Amino acid sequence: MVHANAALTPRARLRLARLIIEDGWKPSEAARMFMVSTVTARKWAARFRAEGPAGMVDRSSRPRSCPHRTPEHVKRQIVTLRWRHRLGPVQIGGRLGLAPSTVHAVLVRCRLNRLRHIDRVTGEPIRRYEHPRPGSLIHVDVTKFGNIPDGGGWRYVGKQRGYRNKAQTALRTGRTPKGHPNIGTAFLHTVIDVHSRVAYAEFCPDETAASAIGVLQRAVEWFADRGVTVERVLSD
């Protein structure tokens, strides 16, 4: 990829260098023809003489050495404090005598700059498990949700209107023994392919074995219709 501010493409650089090296043009004449400086013309001619056509492409701007780069043993100390104690850049910098910006840069390079990337129990970076192909493993789970009253709940329409909606819904769903509106709960059964993360989901009135088996059977058929054969099932 050519640098955004480059005056010459690799092909133009090659033509410029060959005019000087092979055809005997003066660098000033070739530079005038390609509307670049004489210094630029000499640079590409010298690189062509040393490396040939392969030297006409852009090089990385990364420095060959960085004397002020954070030493490896300091990086390990930063990572250890992050893993074991879940400290931030300011706290780690205070313990190690480093600037918080330096600590933050190290954490970003190690992909530990956000605590959600670290498992709370083990302190290790979270690793996403993945199987080699679709259908190799599917994960089945159930999540319970409270039903929303007809017309919307209080978080959406406000408490006064939400309570009225709840009371109106109770005319259809009934009330609890204590007189509260029995809005009920819904159970979201999800079946996720571990490789592609494609999910099949159904809302069911319960989480019984019969409902879970029915959802699993329909999910297997749904994946089969899309060319995926389920091999293994993981459930908690």
DRENDO-1510 file (C-alpha; in Angstrom, 1 decimal, always signed):
<recs>
REC; n; res; u; v; w
REC; 1; MET; +0.0; +0.0; +0.0 .
REC; 2; VAL; +1.4; +3.4; -1.0 .
REC; 3; HIS; +1.8; +6.0; +1.7 .
REC; 4; ALA; -1.1; +8.6; +1.6 .
REC; 5; ASN; +1.3; +11.5; +1.1 .
REC; 6; ALA; +3.7; +9.8; -1.3 .
REC; 7; ALA; +4.5; +11.8; -4.5 .
REC; 8; LEU; +5.4; +8.6; -6.5 .
REC; 9; THR; +3.8; +5.2; -6.8 .
REC; 10; PRO; +6.1; +2.1; -6.8 .
REC; 11; ARG; +5.9; +2.0; -10.6 .
REC; 12; ALA; +6.9; +5.6; -11.0 .
REC; 13; ARG; +9.7; +5.2; -8.5 .
REC; 14; LEU; +11.0; +2.3; -10.6 .
REC; 15; ARG; +10.9; +4.3; -13.8 .
REC; 16; LEU; +12.6; +7.2; -12.1 .
REC; 17; ALA; +15.4; +5.0; -10.7 .
REC; 18; ARG; +15.9; +3.3; -14.1 .
REC; 19; LEU; +16.3; +6.6; -15.9 .
REC; 20; ILE; +19.1; +7.5; -13.6 .
REC; 21; ILE; +20.8; +4.1; -13.1 .
REC; 22; GLU; +20.3; +2.4; -16.5 .
REC; 23; ASP; +19.8; +5.3; -18.9 .
REC; 24; GLY; +22.3; +7.7; -17.4 .
REC; 25; TRP; +20.0; +10.6; -16.7 .
REC; 26; LYS; +21.2; +13.2; -14.1 .
REC; 27; PRO; +19.2; +13.1; -10.9 .
REC; 28; SER; +18.1; +16.7; -11.4 .
REC; 29; GLU; +16.7; +16.0; -14.9 .
REC; 30; ALA; +14.8; +12.9; -13.7 .
REC; 31; ALA; +13.5; +14.8; -10.7 .
REC; 32; ARG; +12.3; +17.6; -12.9 .
REC; 33; MET; +10.5; +15.1; -15.1 .
REC; 34; PHE; +8.7; +13.5; -12.2 .
REC; 35; MET; +8.1; +16.8; -10.3 .
REC; 36; VAL; +10.0; +15.7; -7.2 .
REC; 37; SER; +13.1; +17.0; -5.5 .
REC; 38; THR; +16.6; +16.0; -6.5 .
REC; 39; VAL; +17.1; +14.4; -3.0 .
REC; 40; THR; +14.1; +12.2; -3.6 .
REC; 41; ALA; +15.4; +11.1; -7.0 .
REC; 42; ARG; +18.8; +10.2; -5.6 .
REC; 43; LYS; +17.2; +8.3; -2.7 .
REC; 44; TRP; +15.2; +6.0; -5.1 .
REC; 45; ALA; +18.1; +5.6; -7.4 .
REC; 46; ALA; +20.3; +4.5; -4.5 .
REC; 47; ARG; +17.7; +2.1; -3.3 .
REC; 48; PHE; +17.3; +0.6; -6.8 .
REC; 49; ARG; +21.0; +0.2; -7.1 .
REC; 50; ALA; +21.1; -1.7; -3.7 .
REC; 51; GLU; +17.9; -3.7; -3.7 .
REC; 52; GLY; +16.5; -3.7; -7.3 .
REC; 53; PRO; +12.8; -3.4; -8.1 .
REC; 54; ALA; +11.9; -4.9; -4.7 .
REC; 55; GLY; +13.2; -1.8; -3.0 .
REC; 56; MET; +10.6; +0.5; -4.6 .
REC; 57; VAL; +7.8; -0.4; -2.2 .
REC; 58; ASP; +7.1; +1.5; +1.0 .
REC; 59; ARG; +9.0; +0.5; +4.1 .
REC; 60; SER; +7.6; +0.3; +7.7 .
REC; 61; SER; +8.0; +3.5; +9.6 .
REC; 62; ARG; +8.6; +1.6; +12.8 .
REC; 63; PRO; +12.0; +2.5; +14.4 .
REC; 64; ARG; +14.7; -0.2; +14.4 .
REC; 65; SER; +15.2; +0.3; +18.1 .
REC; 66; CYS; +13.5; +2.1; +21.0 .
REC; 67; PRO; +15.9; +2.8; +23.9 .
REC; 68; HIS; +13.1; +4.1; +26.1 .
REC; 69; ARG; +10.8; +1.2; +25.7 .
REC; 70; THR; +9.5; -0.3; +28.9 .
REC; 71; PRO; +11.8; -3.3; +29.9 .
REC; 72; GLU; +10.3; -6.8; +29.8 .
REC; 73; HIS; +10.6; -7.4; +33.5 .
REC; 74; VAL; +8.7; -4.2; +34.2 .
REC; 75; LYS; +5.9; -5.3; +31.8 .
REC; 76; ARG; +5.7; -8.6; +33.7 .
REC; 77; GLN; +5.3; -6.8; +37.0 .
REC; 78; ILE; +2.5; -4.6; +35.5 .
REC; 79; VAL; +0.7; -7.6; +34.1 .
REC; 80; THR; +1.0; -9.5; +37.4 .
REC; 81; LEU; -0.4; -6.6; +39.4 .
REC; 82; ARG; -3.3; -6.3; +36.9 .
REC; 83; TRP; -4.1; -10.0; +37.0 .
REC; 84; ARG; -3.8; -10.7; +40.8 .
REC; 85; HIS; -5.0; -7.4; +42.2 .
REC; 86; ARG; -7.1; -5.9; +39.4 .
REC; 87; LEU; -5.4; -2.5; +39.9 .
REC; 88; GLY; -5.7; +0.4; +37.5 .
REC; 89; PRO; -2.9; +2.3; +35.8 .
REC; 90; VAL; -2.7; +4.9; +38.6 .
REC; 91; GLN; -2.4; +2.3; +41.4 .
REC; 92; ILE; +0.1; +0.2; +39.4 .
REC; 93; GLY; +2.2; +3.3; +38.5 .
REC; 94; GLY; +2.3; +4.3; +42.1 .
REC; 95; ARG; +3.6; +0.9; +43.2 .
REC; 96; LEU; +6.2; +0.6; +40.5 .
REC; 97; GLY; +7.2; +4.3; +40.2 .
REC; 98; LEU; +5.9; +4.6; +36.6 .
REC; 99; ALA; +3.7; +7.2; +34.9 .
REC; 100; PRO; +0.1; +6.0; +34.6 .
REC; 101; SER; +0.2; +6.6; +30.8 .
REC; 102; THR; +3.1; +4.2; +30.6 .
REC; 103; VAL; +1.2; +1.5; +32.5 .
REC; 104; HIS; -1.9; +2.1; +30.4 .
REC; 105; ALA; +0.2; +1.7; +27.2 .
REC; 106; VAL; +1.5; -1.6; +28.4 .
REC; 107; LEU; -1.9; -2.8; +29.3 .
REC; 108; VAL; -3.3; -1.9; +25.9 .
REC; 109; ARG; -0.5; -3.8; +24.2 .
REC; 110; CYS; -1.3; -6.8; +26.3 .
REC; 111; ARG; -5.0; -6.4; +25.8 .
REC; 112; LEU; -5.6; -6.0; +29.6 .
REC; 113; ASN; -6.7; -2.4; +29.5 .
REC; 114; ARG; -10.3; -3.3; +30.4 .
REC; 115; LEU; -11.2; -5.3; +33.5 .
REC; 116; ARG; -13.9; -7.1; +31.6 .
REC; 117; HIS; -11.2; -8.9; +29.6 .
REC; 118; ILE; -10.0; -10.6; +32.9 .
REC; 119; ASP; -11.9; -13.4; +34.6 .
REC; 120; ARG; -13.0; -12.4; +38.1 .
REC; 121; VAL; -12.3; -15.8; +39.6 .
REC; 122; THR; -8.9; -16.8; +38.1 .
REC; 123; GLY; -7.5; -13.4; +37.2 .
REC; 124; GLU; -6.5; -14.7; +33.8 .
REC; 125; PRO; -7.5; -13.2; +30.5 .
REC; 126; ILE; -10.8; -14.4; +29.3 .
REC; 127; ARG; -10.4; -17.0; +26.5 .
REC; 128; ARG; -13.2; -17.6; +24.1 .
REC; 129; TYR; -13.6; -21.3; +23.3 .
REC; 130; GLU; -14.4; -22.2; +19.8 .
REC; 131; HIS; -14.9; -25.4; +17.9 .
REC; 132; PRO; -13.4; -26.0; +14.4 .
REC; 133; ARG; -16.6; -26.1; +12.4 .
REC; 134; PRO; -20.4; -25.3; +12.6 .
REC; 135; GLY; -22.4; -27.9; +14.4 .
REC; 136; SER; -19.4; -29.4; +16.2 .
REC; 137; LEU; -20.8; -28.2; +19.5 .
REC; 138; ILE; -24.0; -26.3; +20.4 .
REC; 139; HIS; -24.6; -24.7; +23.8 .
REC; 140; VAL; -28.1; -24.8; +25.4 .
REC; 141; ASP; -29.2; -22.4; +28.1 .
REC; 142; VAL; -32.4; -21.0; +29.7 .
REC; 143; THR; -32.9; -17.5; +31.0 .
REC; 144; LYS; -35.9; -16.4; +33.0 .
REC; 145; PHE; -37.6; -13.0; +32.3 .
REC; 146; GLY; -40.5; -11.2; +33.9 .
REC; 147; ASN; -43.3; -10.6; +31.4 .
REC; 148; ILE; -44.1; -7.1; +30.3 .
REC; 149; PRO; -47.6; -5.8; +31.0 .
REC; 150; ASP; -49.9; -5.1; +28.0 .
REC; 151; GLY; -49.1; -1.5; +26.9 .
REC; 152; GLY; -45.6; -1.4; +28.4 .
REC; 153; GLY; -43.9; -1.6; +31.7 .
REC; 154; TRP; -43.2; +1.3; +34.1 .
REC; 155; ARG; -39.6; +1.7; +32.9 .
REC; 156; TYR; -40.9; +2.7; +29.5 .
REC; 157; VAL; -44.2; +4.5; +30.1 .
REC; 158; GLY; -43.6; +5.7; +33.7 .
REC; 159; LYS; -44.7; +4.4; +37.0 .
REC; 160; GLN; -48.3; +5.7; +37.0 .
REC; 161; ARG; -49.1; +4.4; +33.6 .
REC; 162; GLY; -47.1; +1.3; +34.1 .
REC; 163; TYR; -49.1; +0.4; +37.3 .
REC; 164; ARG; -52.4; +0.9; +35.3 .
REC; 165; ASN; -51.1; -1.3; +32.6 .
REC; 166; LYS; -50.2; -3.9; +35.1 .
REC; 167; ALA; -53.7; -3.8; +36.7 .
REC; 168; GLN; -55.4; -4.1; +33.3 .
REC; 169; THR; -53.2; -7.1; +32.4 .
REC; 170; ALA; -54.2; -8.7; +35.6 .
REC; 171; LEU; -57.8; -8.9; +34.3 .
REC; 172; ARG; -56.5; -11.4; +31.8 .
REC; 173; THR; -53.7; -13.2; +33.8 .
REC; 174; GLY; -55.3; -13.1; +37.3 .
REC; 175; ARG; -53.7; -12.2; +40.6 .
REC; 176; THR; -51.5; -13.9; +43.2 .
REC; 177; PRO; -53.0; -15.1; +46.5 .
REC; 178; LYS; -51.8; -11.8; +48.1 .
REC; 179; GLY; -53.7; -9.8; +45.5 .
REC; 180; HIS; -50.8; -8.7; +43.3 .
REC; 181; PRO; -51.1; -8.7; +39.5 .
REC; 182; ASN; -49.9; -12.1; +38.3 .
REC; 183; ILE; -48.0; -11.0; +35.2 .
REC; 184; GLY; -45.9; -14.2; +35.1 .
REC; 185; THR; -42.6; -15.1; +33.7 .
REC; 186; ALA; -41.2; -16.2; +30.4 .
REC; 187; PHE; -38.3; -18.6; +29.8 .
REC; 188; LEU; -35.9; -17.9; +26.9 .
REC; 189; HIS; -34.4; -21.1; +25.6 .
REC; 190; THR; -31.3; -20.4; +23.5 .
REC; 191; VAL; -29.2; -22.8; +21.4 .
REC; 192; ILE; -25.9; -21.3; +20.2 .
REC; 193; ASP; -23.5; -22.8; +17.8 .
REC; 194; VAL; -20.1; -22.5; +19.4 .
REC; 195; HIS; -18.2; -22.0; +16.2 .
REC; 196; SER; -20.3; -19.4; +14.4 .
REC; 197; ARG; -22.2; -17.9; +17.4 .
REC; 198; VAL; -25.4; -18.3; +15.4 .
REC; 199; ALA; -28.3; -18.7; +17.8 .
REC; 200; TYR; -31.7; -20.2; +17.8 .
REC; 201; ALA; -34.1; -19.0; +20.5 .
REC; 202; GLU; -37.6; -19.6; +21.7 .
REC; 203; PHE; -39.8; -18.2; +24.6 .
REC; 204; CYS; -41.5; -20.9; +26.6 .
REC; 205; PRO; -43.9; -20.8; +29.5 .
REC; 206; ASP; -41.6; -23.0; +31.7 .
REC; 207; GLU; -38.2; -24.6; +31.9 .
REC; 208; THR; -39.2; -28.2; +32.3 .
REC; 209; ALA; -37.4; -31.0; +30.6 .
REC; 210; ALA; -40.2; -31.5; +28.1 .
REC; 211; SER; -39.9; -27.9; +27.0 .
REC; 212; ALA; -36.1; -28.0; +26.8 .
REC; 213; ILE; -36.2; -31.2; +24.8 .
REC; 214; GLY; -38.7; -29.8; +22.4 .
REC; 215; VAL; -36.6; -26.6; +21.8 .
REC; 216; LEU; -33.5; -28.7; +21.3 .
REC; 217; GLN; -35.2; -30.9; +18.7 .
REC; 218; ARG; -36.6; -27.9; +16.8 .
REC; 219; ALA; -33.2; -26.2; +17.0 .
REC; 220; VAL; -31.4; -29.2; +15.5 .
REC; 221; GLU; -34.0; -29.2; +12.7 .
REC; 222; TRP; -33.4; -25.5; +12.2 .
REC; 223; PHE; -29.7; -25.9; +11.9 .
REC; 224; ALA; -30.1; -28.9; +9.6 .
REC; 225; ASP; -32.2; -26.8; +7.2 .
REC; 226; ARG; -29.2; -24.5; +6.9 .
REC; 227; GLY; -26.8; -27.3; +6.2 .
REC; 228; VAL; -25.4; -27.7; +9.7 .
REC; 229; THR; -25.3; -31.1; +11.4 .
REC; 230; VAL; -25.2; -31.0; +15.2 .
REC; 231; GLU; -22.7; -33.4; +16.7 .
REC; 232; ARG; -22.5; -32.5; +20.4 .
REC; 233; VAL; -24.6; -30.6; +22.9 .
REC; 234; LEU; -23.4; -28.7; +26.0 .
REC; 235; SER; -25.8; -27.8; +28.8 .
REC; 236; ASP; -25.5; -26.6; +32.3 .
</recs>
